Amino acid sequence: MTVRLAALLAILIAPVAFAETPSAQPGTAAASHAAQRPVPVFGEDHPECAEWSDGCIVCTREGCSLPGIACVPADPACRKAK
């Protein structure tokens, strides 16, 4: 019985273990976020902005916060003008 159970587990686990992780395709949100400049650099390009965020990290002229554990980044945007 234990041999059958081990064989069944091997059959069920094998596809998961060898599954390929999908890569970011050009044009997807993940690809566009990876290609953009980092959120802290957004302030250099937008001197009129006092606070900006990508939905995960909030930055000011003094520094940036740490991202949340379950965050989905978006394009950075100014949250507060000078």
N, C-alpha and C positions, 0 to 999 in steps of 0.2 A: 504494500500500500504506500509506503514512503517513497518508493521509486517512482510510482505513478504521480504522486504529488510533486516530487521534484521535477519530473518531466513536464508536468502541466505548468508549474511556475516558470520553468525555462522558456516554454512556448509563449507564455503571456508576457514575460519581462523582456525577451529578446527584441521585439520591435521597438520598445521604448528606449532601450539601451543604445540601439544603433540608429535611431531616428536622427535625421539632420535638423539642425536648428535653422529656421528660415532666415536668410540674410535680408537686410533692408534693400528693397528695390528702389532704383531712382524714381523720384516723384512721390514717395511715401512720406508720411510725417516723420518717421524715424530717420530716413535718409536726409531730409531737409534740416532736421534739428542737428544731426551730426555734422553737416556741412557748414552750418552757420558759426559765427564767432561765439566764443564763450560769453555767458551772461555778464560776468564782471566787466568785460570789455565794451559792452553796450554803452556804458556811461561815457567812455572816451569819444564815441561817435555822436553822442547826444549831450552836449555840455549844458543844455537848458533843462535837463532832467535831474531832479534831486533824488528820486527813488524809482527803481525799475525792477521788474520781475518777469520770470518765465513761468510762473505758477508753482515753481518748486523752490527757487532761490529768490530772496529779496535782497537787493543791493542798494546802498546809499553811497555817498561820497566817502564815508568812513570805512566801509567794508561790506561784506555779504554774510547772509545767514547760511546755515547748513540746510541742505534739502531734506524734505520729509521722507519717511520710509516708503510710502506708497504714493509717489508723485508721478504725474505724467507731464513732462515739460511741453511748453508751447513756445511760440515765437516771443522773444522778450518785448515788453511794452513799458512805456513810461507810466508810472502810477502817480507821481507827484512832480509838478514842475517847480522850478526855483522861484 
